């Protein structure tokens, strides 16, 4: 069994592509850095539900943990040098970090979360009528 778990940051936005058979998939690159060494992986996701769910979240710089099948490919350049491509057929994706939103949310007239406007402040009760007290 060939199961690989690797984490890193996306090198670019995931791109939705289509196979010759008409099946959609996501393609993206991910960098895994250990000390001074960085390994780039060419990643593909073929699970239809995962493609739909993650397309908008897999953006350049996003930190992810990927689980899938590793498929190294050795090839030769025109100059005769041997190269190694690292491909990963992804089965599972975990988003590991949070990203800063691209645009700040618009201010609203609603109170801040967790603030209950039904409870009067101490200044309101001090100024209120003392006949309203239960004792």
N, C-alpha and C positions, 0 to 999 in steps of 0.2 A: 504494500500500500504506500502511496506517495502522498502524504499529507504535509503541507507546509503552512506554518504560521509566521507571518511577518508584519511588522509595523513600520510606519513612516509617514511622510507627507506627500500629497499629490503634487506632481510637477506641472499639472495643467487641469483645466476643467474636463470632466468626463464627457466623451463624445458618443452620442447615440448613433449606431451604425446598423446596417441591415445585411444579413447574409444573402447569398444567392437564392436560398430557399425562402426568403422573405421573413426570417426571424430577426427581431430586434435584439441588439446587445449593446453593452457599454464598453468602451475602450478608453484606457487612461494609463498614465505612467505614475509610478510611485518611487520615491527615493528612500532607501533604508541606509541610515548612517550609523557606523560603529567607529567611534574615535575619529581617525583621519580618513577612513575608507567609506565611500558611498557606493552602494549598488543600486542600479536602476532596474526596475521591473516593468515590463509591458503587461498590463493587466486587462482581463476581459471578464465580463459578467454576462452570462447567458440566461439566467433565471428571469422569466418575464416579469414576475411580481417584484423582484428585487430591482430590475431595470426601471420600472415605473416609479417605485418608491424612492430610489436613491438618486435619480438623475439630477434633481435640483440641489442635492446636498453635496455631491462630490465635486468640489471646486478646488482650484489651485490653492495649495497651502493647507488644506484640510488634513488633520492627522487621523489616520485610520489604522485599524488592525484587520488584516485580511487572512482568511483561511481558504486554502485551495490546493490545486495540484500544480506542482512545479514542473515546467517543461523547458530545460535548457536547450538552446540551439547553437551549434558551432557552425560558423561559416567563414569563408575566406574572401578577403578584399581583393581588388584588382592587382594590388601590389604583392599579393601572396601571403599577407598576414592573416593569422587565424583570430577570429573574434568569437565572443560568447554572448548571446542574447539570453536574458532571463525572462521567461514568460510565466505568468501565473493565471491559471483558470480559476477564478474566484467563486467559492460556494457561499461564504459567509463574510459579512462586512460589519465592523463595529466602528462607529464614529467615536473618536477618543477625545477630541477637544471641542472647544466652542470657538466660534468665529465672531468677530466684531461685525455687527450688522452694517450693511453697505450704506443705509440711510437711517438717520435717527428717527425714532417714532414721533409722530405728530403729537403736540400737547393736546390733552383733552380736558374737558370740564369735570370729568369724573374724579372723585377723591382718590388718593393714593391707595394701593392695595393694603389691606390690613387696618385701614383707618375707618373706624365706625363713627359716622356723623350723627347717629341717633343718641349717643351718650354725651351729655353736656359736659363741658370742661369745668374745672374748679372755679374759674373766673365767672362762668355763667351761673353756677349755683350760689356763689357768694353774692351776686347782684340780684338774685331771684327773690321772690316773696318767701319770708320765713314761715308763713302759714301753710305752705306746701309740704313742710317737713312732717314725717310720720310720727314724731314724738313731741 
